[in-house]
Amino acid sequence: QVQLVESGGGLVQPGGSLRLSCTALGFTSNTCVMDWYRQAAGKQREWVSSISTDGRTYYDDSVKGRFTISKDKAKDTVYLQMNSLKPEDTAMYSCKTCEDCSNGVCYGNNYWGQGTQVTVSS
């Protein structure tokens, strides 16, 4: 049973902060990058941020400087700290990873979390 469990979404005012979490359950290996995606109503899903197995971080330009991705290896949990939130950040946020990677390439199945809703409004 492989599963990604997300939490932390909610309603916040513009300029506010929120921290999302994603916990990986049932994974035998830990060889893959963890990603955050988001999908706003009526829009296509877009990539937000990633963190590699050795801790390197990557961000889409739309969130760079405002969001921070991190992980707790002992808890198998990845976090997305979101600061200076804007109404345009409103979306369903989901985490994703692959079950088996080598040299940065996924050779197994991709797994997605159930998603957690983030709404930024005054």
Solvent accessible surface area in square Angstrom, and as a share of the most:
residue,aa,sasa,rsa
1,Q,197,0.88
2,V,44,0.25
3,Q,88,0.39
4,L,6,0.03
5,V,57,0.33
6,E,9,0.04
7,S,61,0.39
8,G,35,0.33
9,G,30,0.29
10,G,31,0.29
11,L,128,0.64
12,V,24,0.14
13,Q,125,0.56
14,P,60,0.38
15,G,55,0.53
16,G,24,0.23
17,S,60,0.39
18,L,32,0.16
19,R,140,0.51
20,L,0,0.00
21,S,24,0.16
22,C,0,0.00
23,T,39,0.23
24,A,18,0.14
25,L,83,0.42
26,G,54,0.52
27,F,49,0.20
28,T,148,0.86
29,S,46,0.30
30,N,113,0.58
31,T,67,0.39
32,C,13,0.08
33,V,54,0.31
34,M,20,0.09
35,D,16,0.08
36,W,0,0.00
37,Y,42,0.16
38,R,16,0.06
39,Q,84,0.37
40,A,34,0.26
41,A,105,0.82
42,G,89,0.85
43,K,136,0.58
44,Q,163,0.73
45,R,129,0.47
46,E,77,0.35
47,W,85,0.30
48,V,1,0.01
49,S,0,0.00
50,S,8,0.05
51,I,8,0.04
52,S,8,0.05
53,T,54,0.31
54,D,94,0.48
55,G,35,0.34
56,R,146,0.53
57,T,57,0.33
58,Y,98,0.37
59,Y,48,0.18
60,D,43,0.23
61,D,116,0.60
62,S,56,0.36
63,V,0,0.00
64,K,119,0.50
65,G,80,0.77
66,R,35,0.13
67,F,5,0.02
68,T,72,0.42
69,I,4,0.02
70,S,51,0.33
71,K,56,0.24
72,D,44,0.23
73,K,133,0.56
74,A,101,0.78
75,K,130,0.55
76,D,80,0.41
77,T,9,0.05
78,V,7,0.04
79,Y,34,0.13
80,L,0,0.00
81,Q,57,0.25
82,M,0,0.00
83,N,60,0.31
84,S,59,0.38
85,L,2,0.01
86,K,85,0.36
87,P,73,0.46
88,E,124,0.55
89,D,1,0.00
90,T,42,0.24
91,A,4,0.03
92,M,79,0.35
93,Y,0,0.00
94,S,17,0.11
95,C,0,0.00
96,K,31,0.13
97,T,8,0.05
98,C,9,0.06
99,E,57,0.26
100,D,71,0.37
101,C,18,0.11
102,S,55,0.36
103,N,153,0.79
104,G,75,0.72
105,V,77,0.44
106,C,53,0.31
107,Y,152,0.58
108,G,32,0.30
109,N,90,0.46
110,N,80,0.41
111,Y,57,0.22
112,W,91,0.32
113,G,11,0.10
114,Q,117,0.52
115,G,11,0.11
116,T,18,0.10
117,Q,77,0.34
118,V,0,0.00
119,T,44,0.26
120,V,5,0.03
121,S,56,0.36
122,S,127,0.82
